[in-house]
Amino acid sequence: MASVLVAKATINNISRQTWNQLPKAAGCIVIQQRDASSNVPTKLTAMKRGTGGRSSFSGVVATVFGANGFLGRYVCNKLGKIGSQVIIPYRCDANEVERLRLVGDLGQVLFFPFQLRDEESIRKTVQYSNVVINLIGREYETKNFKYSDVHVAGARRLARIAKESGVQTFVHVSHLNAKKDIQKVWKTSEFLKTKYESELAVREEFPEAIIFKPSDMFGAEDQFLNYFNYYSRWTVFGQLIPWKSGLPIWKNGEYTIKQPVYVADVAEGIIKAILNPDMAGQTIQCVGPQRYYLADIVDYVISILRREHGLVRTNRTFWIRLRAALLDYIPSRPWYNPDKLEREALTDWTVPGMLTLEDLGVTLTPFDDMAKFLLHPYRQYAYYQEKMGEFADPEPPKPAEFYQGKNISAS
């Protein structure tokens, strides 16, 4: 308004063209002053925009620890689909996480090097986030990181720093069979023991944390279906004579029941949980729609791979356990170790009344159809142009409820 009065006072000295543009200039001044107001939200998480797609911004700024792992890739992809900004801490070669840049829109996926024992680097990665997801875990121990270092001390550190940084939602992934009284076949699993202790540690530091407890997850590049397709997991003859070998399993797999869950379903559950404020402090068990005997699962895998005539189940596990113990002393990434064989023999038990993925609105993926799709490229004679009906379709495994009169043992 002041600029308008000044203009009117000096009207004789201003040309007609300048006078016609003067109200526009005054309006620009007012708008600039309005933008500078302290009422405009400055926190990035409050600036939602768009209709909810990949090029929108959902208001979620998520730091995903363990993003380069099996589950982490699916979680990051689903975060990117809803227009979230994803911060990916990494301690590996930067090229190993570079492919995750494609999960989100341009500029929405950020990378930052960190160390699990370095609190300053952790604090930098979570200081602007309203969601922190901990997917870090170890399948085997090394000289630098034991199970307790990663699962307990590391999880506690992440939860504490997230709480101190004002993070609204903290998600921690444990395991379905991680509990106070752990099943035992040969030796109590240190993996499951420390996973249970991690739940207690996270609850102490971040009481509102959401804990997910998945069973064995299957998917592309998994360690469940591909695990039984690995030559080294077979008997010693399987590495030398692949067409004549056995697959050793505790008690032939006839006393172990598994309820595998599709990894994308777990990732979908995590996304739905962080968007639902009522999920604070909840524990969600993640299992598939059907329970199967491990024997039937392995037979189904063998059938898909077209190895029925050369690969059979066996309960002679002494040599595979001995070899697993020796692998613990080799500085490389083993496909299995004594703890993995222990967990493989344990039955999946769910807790009645505890929330599941279905309670979050997730439609569960059937195991048999997806297993056939995932293992199809690895079958024998994969490039042989067979005639229609030359190879019979593998018979899907029967649900555990089919064997009503069969004994079920957890140990």
N, C-alpha and C positions, 0 to 999 in steps of 0.2 A: 504493500500500500504506500509505503514511503517513497518508493521509486516512482509510483504513478503521480504523486503530488509534485515531486521534483520535475517530472516531465511536463506537467501542466504549467508550472511556473516559468519554464523556459521554452514554451511552445513556439515562440517566434524564431528561436535559434535552431529548431529541429525540423528536418525535412519531413515531407508527408510519408515517405517510405519508412523512415526510422520510427515515426509515431505509430504506424500500423503494426510494427513488430514489438513495440514496447510492452504491451500486456503479456505477450508470450514470454518475454524475458523475466518479467516480474513473477509469473507463475512458476518458472523454473527455479527461481530463488526460494519460493515457498516450499516446493517439493524437496529441494535439497535439505532445507532445514527440518522437514518432517522425517526424512530418512535418517537424520542424525539423532533422532529421539531415542532415549534409553528404553522406550516401550517395545522396540523391535527385538524379537528373540535373537540372541547371539549364539546359543548352543546349537550345534549342528543337528543333534538328534531331534530338535523341535521343528526343524524346517522340512516337514514332509511336503512332497509335491508329486504330481503325476497320478496316474490311474492304477498304479500297482504293478506294472510290468518291469522288465529288466532295465528300461531306460528311465524309470521313475526313481524316487527316493522314498523308501518306506519309513524312514526315521530310525532304522536300526543300524547302529554302528557296532559291528561284532568283531572281537578279537578271537581268532580260532587257533588255539594251541594244538599242535598235532595235525595240521591241515593237510600235510603231505601223506598221511596214513590212509589206510583202506577206507574207513568211515569218513575221514576228514574231507576227502575229495567230493563225496556226495553231499555233505553238509554245506560246503562252500558253494557248490553249484546251485543248491536250492536257495541259499541266501542271496546269491546273485540274481536268481529268477524273480525275486520279489522286490528287487531294487535296493538292496542293502549295501552299505559300504563295509568291505571285509578287510580286516587287518590280519596279515599272516606272518607271525613270528617264525623264524626258521633258524636252525643251527647247522644245516647241511650246506652243500654246494648250492649257490643261488639258482643254478640252472635246473636243479631238481624240482623247484617250486615255481619256476617261470611259467609252466604250462597252466597254472591256476589263474594266471592273469585273465584268461578267456572266460572265466565263470561269471564275471560282472561286466558292467558297462565301462566305457573308457574313463579311467581315472578313479574308479570305485574299488579297485583291488590294490592294496598297498602291502609292501613287504618290509620286514624289519628284522635284522639279525639279533638273536638273543641267546642267552645261556640260562638253563633252568636254575642254576645256583646263583646267578647274578640278578639281584633284586632290582637294581637300577634299570637294567635293560627290560625287565618285565614291566616295571612301572611306566616306562615310556610307551609300551605297546598298548596299555589299557587306560591311559589317562583321559582319552577322549571317547571311550567306548561306553555304551550303556548295556552291552551284552558281552560276556566272556564265556567261551565254551572250551572246556578242557578235555581233549581227546588223547592226551599223551599216555602212552602205555608201552610196556616192554614184554615181548614174548619170551625173551631169554636174558640172562644176566651177562654183563661184561665186567672187566676190571675197573671201569670208570663208573658204571651205574648198576647198582643192584636193584632188585625189585622194590625194596623199601625206599631207596633214594628217589625213584621216579613216582611210584604209586602213592606213597605216604608223605614224605617230606616235600616232594615237588608239588603235589596237589594242595597240601596245606599252605605252602608259600603262595601259590597262585590265588587261592581263595582269600587269604589274608590281605594281599596287596589289592585284589579287586574290591574288597570291602572298604579298605582305606581310601581307595580312589573314587568311591562313590558309584561304583557299578551297580545297576539296578537288578540285573539277572545274571546268575552264575549257573552254568550247566556242567555237571560232572558225569562222566561215563564210567561205570563200574562193570560188573559181570553178574549174570543171573545167579550163579552158584556161589557168589561171594557172600558168606554169612558167618555167624558166630560159630556154629557147629558145622564144620566143613566135612563133606563126605571123604572117605579115605579108602583107597584100594591098595596101593603099595606104600606111599608116603604122602603126608599132607601137602597139598599144593601151596607153595610159597606165593605163587601168582595170585591165587584166590584169597589167601590169608591177607596179603598186603592190600588187595583190592577192597576187602571189607574194612580194613583199618583206614583206608583212604576215605571211605564214606564217613566214618566217625570224625576224621580230621577235618573234612570239608564242612560237616555240620557244626563243628565247634567254631570254625572261623567265619562261616557264612550260613547262618541257620536257614535263610530263605532259599538256599541253593536247590536246584532241581536235579535229581539223581536218576540216571537211566541205567537199567540193568539188563542188557541184551544177552541172549543166549548166543550160540555159535551163529555168526553171520555169514551168509553166502552171497556171492556176486562176482562180477568180473575181477579176475586177479585176486581171488580170495584165498584164505588158508583153511578152507573147509572142503570144498569139492576138489580143488586142485591139489590139496594135501594128499588125498587118497590116489591121485593120479601120478604122484611123484615116484620115480623108480626107486629112490633111496628108501622110501617108506615101505617098499616090498621086502621080501627076504633077500638074502645075499645073492641067491640065484637070479633074482629079478634084475640085478644090474648086469649080470653076465649073460643070462638066458631069459630075455623078457617074455618069451612065449611059454615059459614053464616056471612059475613062481607063485608064492603065496603072500597073502596080506595079513600079517599077524595082528590080532585084536584080542583084548582081554575077554576071555570066555566066549570067543567067537562073536562078540557083539550081541549076544542073545540075552544079556542081562543089563543092557544099557539102553535107555530111551533118550532120544534127542528131540528137541523142538526148534529146529533152525529157523531163523528169521532173515528175510531179505534185507540187505543193507540199506537200500533206498527207503524202505519203510521206516527204519530207525531214524534215518536222516529227516524224513518227513515229520516224524513225531517230535523231533527236536525243534524244528521250525514252528510247528503248531504250539509247542509248549512255551517258547519264548514270546510268542504273540498273545498268549493268554495269561493275564495277570493273576487268575485264580490258581495257577499251577505253582505258585511260590511255595517252597518247602515240601513239595510232593516227591514221591519216589515212583517211577514208572518201570514196570518189568516189560521187556520187549521179547516176545516169542512169536513164532509163526502160527498159522491156523491149525496145523496138524502135528501130532506127536508120532514119532516113528522109532522102531527099534533100530539101533545102529547097524545091526546085521542087514536089515532090509535096505537101509540107505547105501551101504557099501555094495550090496548086490546090484542095486539100481545104477550106481556109478559104473560098475564093471560092465553091466549090460549096455549102457550108453556108449562106452568106449569100445564095445565089441570085443571084449577080452574074456568071454565066458569060458573058452576052452583052454586058456593058459593061465588065468589068474583066479585063485580061490581064497576064501577066508580061512584062516587057521588060528588056533588059540595058543600057539607056541610063541610066546612073547619074550623068552629069555634073551635071545640074541639081539632082538631089536632094542631091548632095554639096555643091554651091554653096549651096543653101538651108540645109543643116545647118550650114555654116560661119557663115552670117549669124545663125542662131538662137543661136549661142554668145554673141553680143553683146547679146542681148535679155534684160533682167532678168525672166525668167519661167521656168516649168518647161517645158522642151521635151520633146516626145515622143521625139525622136531628135536626135542630134548626130553629128559625124564619128566619134567613138569608138564610138558605138552602131552605126553603119553598118559600121565595121571589124569589130567582134565578130560582127555578123550574118553576115558572109561567111566566118567561120572554121569549120572542121570540128571536131566534137567527137571527141577522141581519148581513150580510156581507157588506163590503165597496167595491163598484165597482172600479176596477183598482188596488186594492191592491194584492200583490203576494199571491198565494195559494200553497198548497203542490204539486199540479199538475205541477206548474211552476218549481218546484224543481226536477221533474221527478219521483214523488212518484205515484205508482198505488194504488188508493184508494180501500179499502176493503168494499164490500156491507154490509149494516147493518143487513138486514134480515137473511142472511145465517149465519153470525157470531153470532148473538143473539141466534138463535136456537141452535147452537153448545155449547155456553157458559151456557145456562140455562137448557140444556137437563138433566144434572144429578140431578137437583132440582125439577123435575116434580113429580106430584102425581103418585102413582103406579109405581115408577121407577124400582122396582125389580119384577114387575108382568110380566110374560111371555105371552104377548098378542099375539093374532093371527094376521096374516098379514091383515091390513086394519081394524082392530077392532077400532083403534083410528084414526080419520081423521087428516091429517097433518094441522098444523096451517096455516091459510091464511096470507100471508105477508101483512104488512101495505101498504096502497096506498100512493104514493107521494102526497105532498100538492097540486101540480099542478093539480091533478085529480079533486079537488073540485074548479073548476073555479068560480063558483057563490057564494062561501062561503066567509063570511066576515073574514078578517084577522085583528086582533087588537093586539097591543103591550101593552096595558094597560087596 
